[in-house]
């Protein structure tokens, strides 16, 4: 019998309920009349968990609801708010650094800070996914949460570019990536038939953070200054990450045989490889609008006090797409929902540089926010369905690592195109084209899975 990490004892207890539920009715009835002491019950639970066959595709029935399952999802939403939501607010930091702290530094250079954030929130997934499958949950959440709080306070003291790059780019991005890698795999332990809804609710956290954090930063900087604004954000992070630490937990026991720590055999699957290519291409362009929409509006002569709120509007509207996309995906399949939403996001990316009025920019922010919200909320859903639950962490982690490569390159390329051309029109053409090609790869993934472009997938 293989060794099990100490922190998975509580997980094993909760996992045992799934194992017991999967037992035959005759086995249940045989135990009804027995009375056991608490110690005997604990021993029985541990024995049943140890006897779980790791080759069983689902380790028993998924609850698909219940207080504990929904608490785990809400905890994941709090973690998404504190990590991905914070990272989604980069646009307001980009504008503020250009105008105040890092005056004279090119926009494409400053964009590397946000780009590294975006990349590192996905890159650790290759390692974190394996750690999650091995049974470790609380330790990575606790350590990464402490780092996030520390670097948020340290960012308040930064004055030079390399300091922001180190704190807000690298350290914050890595810590957010560790947490994000854990919470992306957690809902699949609790939900199967309602997984899309669970992922949509989890993604609402990042939408809420992406809406509230920019507004909070803008108003706090004006009232109390940049340093105290970051300190207040640090205290908000403490509250969110504490709730996440208490509620997020895996349900299933770890794999007895984990195999290689990094396993690239999943890329032998044609649908998985095609989907990873699609994700890479999408992230080369899908965050360009969110990064530059407020700056581009101001460059067109619109009131900066108005243009600032475009990012918040887009993130708020993405909540609609995240929740609606999750609900629809449970009925018709994630790829069926993601593909038209990605197509719409590509069209809006082409149109974005040509919006020069208040109404035009608001329309772009609303529709683009909804479309991109659908895509981001369901990003892991197809990958979860491409294999078994016991190794979902590794599979999601590898796909997220591929996403990181696109996320790190996308915004700086957009910034460089803007600097070279003196406007955002060619930036929109570049970003929109990458998203549209990603949409073609989504269709190819669908065909590789079903042999057809029609049907639930």
C-alpha atoms as one frame of an Amber mdcrd trajectory, in Angstrom:
protein
   0.000   0.000   0.000   1.517   3.310  -1.046   2.152   6.169   1.318  -0.410
   8.951   1.455   0.550  12.570   2.275  -0.453  13.556   5.842  -2.658  16.414
   4.739  -4.942  14.097   2.774  -6.384  12.408   5.908  -9.381  14.747   5.951
  -9.673  14.396   2.196  -9.719  10.653   2.540 -12.551  10.844   5.026 -14.671
  12.898   2.650 -13.619  10.674  -0.235 -14.853   7.648   1.644 -18.413   8.884
   1.417 -18.180   8.573  -2.354 -16.740   5.069  -2.028 -19.494   4.000   0.352
 -22.152   5.439  -1.918 -20.789   3.342  -4.771 -21.211   0.108  -2.792 -23.836
  -2.459  -3.729 -27.175  -2.285  -1.821 -26.525  -5.691  -0.240 -23.222  -4.440
   1.141 -24.894  -1.405   2.676 -27.592  -3.460   4.356 -25.011  -5.778   5.889
 -23.611  -2.869   7.906 -26.852  -1.184   8.934 -27.246  -3.009  12.244 -23.589
  -2.772  13.268 -22.493  -0.285  15.925 -18.895   0.869  15.960 -16.845   3.108
  18.158 -15.504   6.351  16.601 -12.024   4.788  16.348 -13.418   1.730  14.584
 -15.329   3.959  12.170 -12.188   5.942  11.363 -10.260   2.732  10.774 -13.020
   1.404   8.529 -12.990   4.647   6.541  -9.236   4.467   6.053  -9.416   0.807
   5.034 -12.070   1.509   2.410 -10.079   4.453   1.012  -6.943   2.323   0.824
  -8.902  -0.308  -1.087 -10.076   2.203  -3.727  -8.948   1.092  -7.151  -7.071
   3.990  -8.767  -7.981   2.637 -12.197 -11.674   3.225 -11.478 -12.442   6.154
 -13.820 -14.473   8.175 -11.325 -13.729   6.720  -7.852 -17.471   6.421  -7.255
 -20.334   8.858  -7.826 -19.851  12.621  -7.951 -22.142  14.449  -5.478 -23.076
  17.057  -8.140 -24.373  19.247  -5.287 -24.697  19.474  -1.538 -23.332  21.935
   1.010 -19.765  20.664   0.964 -19.570  20.619  -2.818 -20.947  24.148  -3.216
 -18.693  25.463  -0.446 -15.723  24.091  -2.358 -16.896  25.852  -5.527 -17.496
  29.151  -3.695 -14.046  28.813  -2.146 -12.623  28.325  -5.624 -14.490  31.482
  -6.710 -12.883  33.414  -3.840  -9.490  32.108  -4.944 -10.214  33.064  -8.554
 -11.196  36.560  -7.404  -7.960  36.976  -5.443  -5.775  35.640  -8.255  -7.210
  35.781 -11.769  -9.499  38.681 -10.836  -6.538  40.674  -9.569  -4.527  39.845
 -12.694  -7.491  40.833 -14.891  -7.263  44.315 -13.375  -3.842  44.837 -14.937
  -5.217  47.331 -17.469  -5.696  50.012 -14.800  -2.167  49.457 -13.501  -0.814
  49.690 -17.057  -2.467  53.075 -17.556  -1.419  54.379 -14.126   2.213  53.319
 -14.525   2.396  54.910 -17.981   1.032  58.219 -16.680   2.544  58.463 -13.183
   5.239  56.122 -11.883   7.006  54.825 -15.012   6.737  57.883 -17.244   9.098
  57.520 -20.197   8.950  53.735 -20.247   7.371  52.385 -23.435   3.903  50.811
 -23.176   5.186  47.517 -24.612   7.894  47.367 -21.932   5.391  48.032 -19.137
   3.066  45.460 -20.705   5.664  42.778 -19.952   4.704  43.027 -16.276   1.086
  42.175 -17.005   2.066  39.650 -19.657   4.297  37.771 -17.205   1.410  37.815
 -14.716  -0.908  36.280 -17.292   1.678  33.662 -18.263   2.675  32.648 -14.747
  -0.915  32.191 -13.624  -1.002  29.280 -16.108   2.647  28.119 -16.297   2.935
  26.414 -12.865   0.021  24.160 -13.798   2.420  21.555 -15.199   3.864  20.968
 -11.714   0.908  22.004  -9.546  -1.439  19.679 -11.419   0.729  16.689 -10.554
   1.014  17.815  -6.931  -2.777  18.101  -6.766  -3.207  14.578  -8.133  -0.774
  13.356  -5.446  -3.172  14.631  -2.781  -1.634  17.953  -1.731  -4.109  20.836
  -1.486  -3.803  22.892   1.700  -0.015  23.305   1.642   0.239  24.893  -1.830
  -2.821  27.057  -1.119  -1.384  28.282   2.182   2.144  28.996   0.947   1.013
  30.693  -2.267  -1.588  32.750  -0.388   1.076  34.064   1.989   3.291  35.033
  -0.954   0.432  36.904  -2.677  -0.271  38.960   0.432   3.427  39.705   0.966
   4.131  40.876  -2.591   0.962  42.986  -2.671   2.279  44.922   0.316   5.759
  45.060  -1.258   4.399  46.480  -4.521   3.347  49.546  -2.531   7.046  50.289
  -1.959   8.160  49.842  -5.578   9.398  52.867  -7.522  11.392  51.410 -10.438
  10.504  49.150 -13.339  12.577  46.141 -12.260  10.955  46.245  -8.825   7.437
  46.112 -10.299   8.551  43.356 -12.671   9.913  41.268  -9.810   7.040  41.794
  -7.335   3.916  42.312  -9.424   5.054  40.347 -12.441   7.079  37.318 -11.366
   6.345  36.728  -7.650   2.647  37.587  -7.788   2.177  35.697 -11.052   3.830
  32.511  -9.742   1.857  32.534  -6.481  -1.415  33.137  -8.327  -0.496  30.311
 -10.694  -0.052  27.835  -7.833  -3.492  28.663  -6.429  -5.126  28.714  -9.843
  -3.655  25.303 -10.665  -5.265  23.817  -7.556  -8.699  25.395  -7.890  -8.984
  24.506 -11.590  -8.898  20.808 -10.711 -11.069  20.943  -7.603 -14.599  21.285
  -9.142 -14.095  18.109 -11.199 -13.833  16.172  -7.928 -17.291  17.295  -6.822
 -19.252  17.713 -10.058 -19.735  15.748 -13.260 -23.151  16.393 -14.840 -23.182
  19.993 -13.522 -19.484  20.656 -14.031 -20.104  23.501 -16.469 -22.247  25.330
 -13.926 -19.625  24.765 -11.216 -16.847  26.131 -13.446 -19.047  29.091 -14.393
 -19.661  29.960 -10.745 -15.956  29.627 -10.014 -15.178  31.933 -12.930 -17.592
  34.533 -11.532 -14.951  35.168  -8.891 -12.412  36.348 -11.433 -15.078  38.484
 -13.113 -15.983  40.078  -9.774 -12.339  40.761  -9.028 -11.715  42.139 -12.508
 -14.661  44.507 -12.026 -14.046  45.666  -8.456 -10.250  45.791  -8.269  -9.791
  48.419 -11.037 -12.466  50.671  -9.521 -10.974  50.215  -6.062  -7.450  50.993
  -7.277  -8.547  54.089  -9.185 -10.505  55.590  -6.310  -8.098  54.568  -3.567
  -5.098  56.036  -5.411  -6.901  59.363  -5.710  -7.941  59.406  -2.041  -5.118
  57.770  -0.084  -2.278  57.433  -2.609  -0.760  54.439  -4.365   0.991  52.969
  -1.317  -2.077  52.780   0.888  -4.181  51.637  -2.064  -1.961  48.562  -2.416
  -1.995  47.944   1.333  -5.788  47.969   1.380  -5.788  45.530  -1.528  -3.484
  43.342   0.551  -6.024  43.191   3.381  -8.766  42.289   0.872  -6.542  39.483
  -0.409  -6.126  38.173   3.143  -9.904  37.851   3.572 -10.439  36.140   0.203
  -7.529  33.729   0.529  -8.419  32.769   4.088 -11.949  31.795   3.042 -10.508
  29.856   0.105  -8.052  27.995   2.354 -10.838  26.889   4.691 -13.309  25.700
   2.049 -11.326  24.334  -0.909 -10.650  20.613  -0.611 -10.351  17.637  -2.911
 -12.915  14.868  -2.544 -11.130  11.899  -4.076  -8.123   9.987  -2.715  -4.801
  10.525  -4.481  -3.525   8.163  -7.103  -1.515   5.276  -5.644   0.846   5.266
  -8.609   1.481   8.731  -9.968   3.920   7.780 -12.736   6.391  10.372 -14.087
   6.167  13.750 -12.386   5.780  15.397 -15.784   3.949  13.199 -18.282   3.639
  14.336 -21.888   1.804  11.214 -23.041  -1.475  13.177 -23.112  -0.216  14.904
 -26.263  -0.555  11.593 -28.070  -4.279  12.365 -28.057  -5.134  14.298 -31.226
  -8.126  16.164 -29.690  -6.033  17.209 -26.668  -3.178  18.467 -28.867  -5.535
  20.373 -31.162  -7.269  21.946 -28.181  -3.940  23.037 -26.667  -2.980  24.660
 -29.988  -6.301  26.481 -29.989  -5.746  27.743 -26.447  -2.233  28.952 -27.277
  -3.447  30.914 -30.297  -6.442  32.353 -28.454  -4.290  33.744 -25.648  -2.019
  35.455 -28.140  -4.878  37.872 -28.736  -7.852  37.427 -26.426  -6.529  39.689
 -23.654  -5.358  42.464 -25.960  -8.685  44.292 -25.785  -8.850  44.063 -21.994
  -5.267  45.319 -21.701  -5.580  48.334 -23.984  -9.275  49.301 -24.222  -9.033
  52.113 -21.672  -5.736  53.444 -23.060  -6.979  53.349 -26.664 -10.193  55.168
 -25.739  -8.193  57.926 -24.043  -5.915  58.193 -27.096  -9.032  58.860 -29.200
  -9.778  61.918 -27.082 -12.400  60.425 -24.773 -12.513  61.566 -21.148  -9.961
  59.514 -19.121 -12.440  59.389 -16.237 -14.824  57.597 -18.598 -12.324  55.385
 -20.420 -11.080  54.025 -17.110 -14.440  52.352 -16.486 -14.400  50.449 -19.805
 -12.287  47.679 -18.283 -14.665  47.393 -15.326 -17.653  47.271 -17.710 -16.034
  44.498 -19.763 -15.204  42.451 -16.677 -18.683  42.952 -15.214 -20.333  41.795
 -18.435 -18.016  38.803 -18.590 -19.872  37.532 -15.498 -22.946  37.063 -17.703
 -20.947  35.065 -20.211 -19.263  32.962 -17.549 -22.484  31.904 -15.855 -24.549
  31.509 -19.039 -21.727  29.611 -20.718 -21.490  27.208 -17.791 -25.217  26.518
 -17.795 -25.366  25.978 -21.553 -22.292  23.742 -21.630 -23.992  21.228 -19.320
 -26.775  20.921 -21.892 -24.993  21.055 -25.247 -21.288  20.550 -24.398 -18.445
  23.030 -23.745 -17.025  23.126 -27.277 -20.499  23.804 -28.669 -20.675  26.934
 -26.504 -17.041  28.025 -26.719 -16.696  28.023 -30.495 -19.314  30.690 -31.380
 -18.277  32.754 -28.355 -14.644  32.698 -29.519 -15.756  33.688 -33.024 -17.667
  36.653 -31.575 -14.634  37.673 -29.505 -12.508  37.642 -32.674 -14.968  39.845
 -34.561 -15.125  42.309 -31.651 -11.324  42.419 -31.505 -11.254  43.475 -35.167
 -13.893  46.155 -34.470 -12.382  47.532 -31.238  -9.792  49.981 -32.755 -12.469
  51.558 -34.924 -14.702  52.497 -31.960 -14.082  56.204 -31.420 -17.266  57.292
 -29.626 -18.502  56.745 -26.079 -21.352  54.532 -27.247 -19.110  52.499 -29.534
 -16.586  51.764 -26.797 -19.317  50.802 -24.328 -20.849  48.432 -26.901 -17.459
  46.808 -27.542 -16.825  46.421 -23.795 -20.234  44.835 -23.155 -20.288  42.342
 -26.039 -16.596  41.496 -25.840 -16.863  40.994 -22.088 -19.704  38.494 -22.525
 -17.977  36.573 -25.328 -14.549  36.376 -23.677 -16.213  35.421 -20.389 -17.736
  32.330 -21.992 -14.354  31.258 -23.376 -12.342  31.815 -20.196 -14.875  30.176
 -17.868 -14.964  26.974 -19.945 -11.257  26.838 -20.727 -10.678  23.710 -18.617
 -14.010  21.992 -19.303 -13.063  20.178 -22.548  -9.776  19.014 -21.004 -11.567
  17.599 -17.952 -13.781  15.523 -20.250 -10.832  14.150 -22.248  -9.828  11.648
 -19.563 -10.456  10.312 -16.074 -10.886  12.268 -12.852  -7.924  10.696 -11.042
  -5.386  12.488 -13.291  -7.373  15.634 -14.075  -4.746  17.825 -12.388  -1.945
  16.763 -14.718  -4.102  17.069 -17.818  -5.389  20.534 -16.936  -1.911  21.582
 -15.806  -0.298  20.684 -19.120  -2.944  22.542 -21.090  -2.547  25.590 -18.860
   1.214  25.551 -19.428   0.617  25.762 -23.167  -1.804  28.630 -22.545   0.958
  30.405 -20.605   3.166  30.549 -23.687   0.479  32.474 -25.551  -0.339  34.682
 -22.583   3.277  35.780 -22.088   3.751  36.733 -25.736   0.376  38.232 -26.649
   0.196  41.644 -24.910   3.850  42.626 -25.595   3.434  41.770 -29.287   0.303
  43.933 -29.341   2.181  46.736 -27.576   5.079  46.505 -30.035   2.694  46.673
 -33.012   1.046  49.727 -31.458   4.411  51.419 -30.936   5.546  50.640 -34.494
   2.343  51.802 -36.196   1.332  54.630 -33.856  -2.186  53.289 -33.376  -4.294
  50.300 -32.449  -5.789  49.343 -35.819  -3.065  46.878 -36.779  -2.981  45.698
 -33.175  -6.642  44.765 -33.518  -5.974  42.996 -36.819  -3.187  40.916 -35.262
  -5.124  39.991 -32.106  -8.374  39.343 -33.953  -6.642  37.054 -36.445  -5.065
  34.901 -33.722  -8.457  34.492 -32.048 -10.134  33.539 -35.328  -7.453  30.929
 -36.101  -7.982  29.584 -32.568 -11.670  29.226 -33.447 -10.710  27.067 -36.436
  -8.688  24.801 -34.135 -11.706  24.488 -31.856 -13.687  23.197 -34.821 -10.861
  20.767 -35.619 -10.901  19.553 -32.005 -14.618  18.960 -32.233 -14.219  16.970
 -35.451 -11.375  14.904 -33.965 -13.595  13.938 -31.014 -16.867  13.258 -32.838
 -15.979  12.785 -36.478 -18.557  15.475 -37.182 -19.133  19.194 -36.572 -22.644
  18.591 -35.210 -23.874  17.170 -31.936 -23.168  17.597 -28.222 -19.461  18.024
 -27.555
